[in-house]
Amino acid sequence: MFNLLKKNIKSAYAESINEVLDGSKVNDVVSDLSYALIDDRGMDSEVPFKKQLGINKLNYSLESLKIVDQYLNYVRANKNTLKKEEFISVVARCGAYCGEVIRRNSKQHWEWITDNKAVELDQRLGEYAIYGFVLYETLTKTFTFPLAKVVKFLEGGAGDDLYSFAYVLINRNKK
């Protein structure tokens, strides 16, 4: 399931990924993707179960991830009704949003990179499903995988919530 999802996310966003292979626009592309969770006008598809998402409360704060977690609980309970493309859309938009919350609220220097760049930096990552984009902390050379975290949440439930995931990363090494 995970490798199929990785392949489909990459193909769904192939044009954007190809635009950023040199790394210069990755942050912009993923930031735009995260905003598509809040405002899907101009996108190929709307946010699945949009009425279940309190978009007026999505402001890129850590607390706003609790709203996304509630939404993902609903999606998880109803995921069997989603088409493959809708499931991919949920993973990509929610994962990008979670990563942007981390980037915007952390004192660390997180940058979005493509999965190809991640494998280039650490070949061991080639063995894992990465889902197109990875957050990379440039000073500590640490990777984290918000899109994969969304998949884990949808497969495993609230024990894999985005709020706790982001909280740990944002508050790590705070002085």
URBELRA-V569139 format. One record per backbone hydrogen bond with DSSP energy under -0.5 kcal/mol. CO is the residue of the C=O (numbers start at 1). NH is the residue of the N-H. If there is no record, write none. Layout:
CO:NH / CO:NH
This chain:
1:5 / 2:6 / 3:7 / 4:8 / 5:9 / 6:10 / 7:11 / 8:12 / 9:13 / 11:14 / 13:17 / 14:18 / 15:19 / 16:20 / 17:20 / 18:21 / 20:23 / 25:29 / 26:30 / 27:31 / 28:32 / 29:33 / 30:34 / 31:35 / 32:36 / 34:37 / 34:38 / 35:38 / 35:39 / 40:43 / 47:50 / 49:52 / 50:53 / 52:54 / 53:55 / 54:57 / 55:58 / 57:59 / 61:65 / 62:65 / 63:66 / 63:67 / 64:67 / 64:68 / 65:69 / 66:70 / 67:71 / 68:72 / 69:73 / 70:74 / 71:75 / 72:76 / 73:77 / 74:78 / 75:78 / 75:79 / 76:79 / 78:81 / 79:82 / 83:87 / 84:88 / 85:89 / 86:90 / 87:91 / 88:92 / 89:93 / 90:94 / 91:95 / 92:96 / 93:97 / 94:98 / 95:99 / 96:100 / 97:101 / 98:102 / 99:103 / 100:104 / 101:105 / 102:106 / 108:110 / 109:138 / 111:136 / 113:134 / 114:118 / 115:119 / 116:120 / 117:121 / 118:122 / 122:125 / 123:126 / 124:127 / 125:128 / 128:130 / 131:133 / 132:115 / 134:113 / 135:144 / 136:111 / 136:138 / 137:141 / 137:142 / 142:137 / 144:135 / 145:149 / 146:150 / 147:151 / 148:152 / 149:153 / 150:154 / 151:155 / 152:156 / 153:157 / 157:160 / 158:161 / 161:165 / 162:166 / 163:167 / 164:168 / 165:169 / 166:170 / 167:171 / 168:172 / 170:107 / 171:174
